């Protein structure tokens, strides 16, 4: 297991098993929390990445609109 506390985008991609482009896309979409360094680079905490992984394993809740759309 990786003991780092803070990950660069590339390190986060390796940790999550996805491409760098996917990490950037998820971060830009708000799915992955991150902060920016003074130089503007994204940094991800281990806690944030583990929280994201855990959220993928939780059942997704349907909205009322989804149920109505499927019934039509």
C-alpha positions as CSV (number, residue, x, y, z in Angstrom):
1,X,0.0,0.0,0.0
2,X,1.2,3.5,-0.7
3,X,2.0,5.4,2.5
4,X,2.2,8.9,0.9
5,X,-0.1,11.5,2.3
6,X,-0.1,13.8,-0.7
7,X,-0.2,12.8,-4.4
8,X,0.5,14.6,-7.6
9,X,-2.0,14.0,-10.5
10,X,0.2,11.3,-12.0
11,X,0.6,9.5,-8.6
12,X,-3.1,9.7,-8.0
13,X,-3.7,8.2,-11.4
14,X,-1.4,5.2,-10.5
15,X,-3.0,4.9,-7.1
16,X,-6.5,4.8,-8.7
17,X,-5.5,2.6,-11.6
18,X,-6.6,5.1,-14.2
19,X,-5.0,7.4,-16.7
20,X,-3.8,10.9,-16.0
21,X,-6.4,12.3,-18.3
22,X,-9.1,10.5,-16.3
23,X,-7.9,12.0,-13.0
24,X,-7.9,15.5,-14.6
25,X,-11.4,14.9,-16.0
26,X,-12.8,13.7,-12.7
27,X,-11.1,16.6,-10.8
28,X,-12.5,19.2,-13.3
29,X,-15.9,17.6,-13.0
30,X,-15.8,17.8,-9.2
31,X,-15.7,14.0,-8.6
32,X,-12.2,14.2,-7.1
33,X,-11.4,16.7,-4.4
34,X,-8.0,18.4,-4.7
35,X,-6.2,21.6,-3.9
36,X,-3.8,23.7,-5.9
37,X,-0.2,24.4,-5.0
38,X,1.0,28.0,-5.2
39,X,2.3,27.0,-8.7
40,X,-1.1,25.9,-9.8
41,X,-0.6,22.1,-9.7
42,X,-3.2,19.8,-8.4
43,X,-2.6,17.8,-5.2
44,X,-4.7,15.0,-3.9
45,X,-4.7,13.7,-0.3
46,X,-4.7,10.0,0.4
47,X,-7.9,10.5,2.4
48,X,-9.6,12.2,-0.5
49,X,-8.6,9.4,-2.9
50,X,-9.8,6.7,-0.5
51,X,-13.0,8.6,0.1
52,X,-13.6,8.7,-3.7
53,X,-12.9,4.9,-4.0
54,X,-15.4,4.2,-1.2
55,X,-18.0,6.4,-2.9
56,X,-17.7,4.1,-6.0
57,X,-18.8,1.1,-3.9
58,X,-21.9,2.8,-2.4
59,X,-25.2,2.2,-4.2
60,X,-26.4,5.1,-6.3
61,X,-29.6,6.7,-5.3
62,X,-32.2,7.3,-8.1
63,X,-34.0,10.5,-8.4
64,X,-37.7,10.7,-8.9
65,X,-37.1,11.9,-12.5
66,X,-35.2,8.7,-13.4
67,X,-38.1,6.5,-12.3
68,X,-40.6,8.5,-14.3
69,X,-38.4,8.5,-17.4
70,X,-38.0,4.7,-17.3
71,X,-41.8,4.2,-16.9
72,X,-42.5,6.2,-20.1
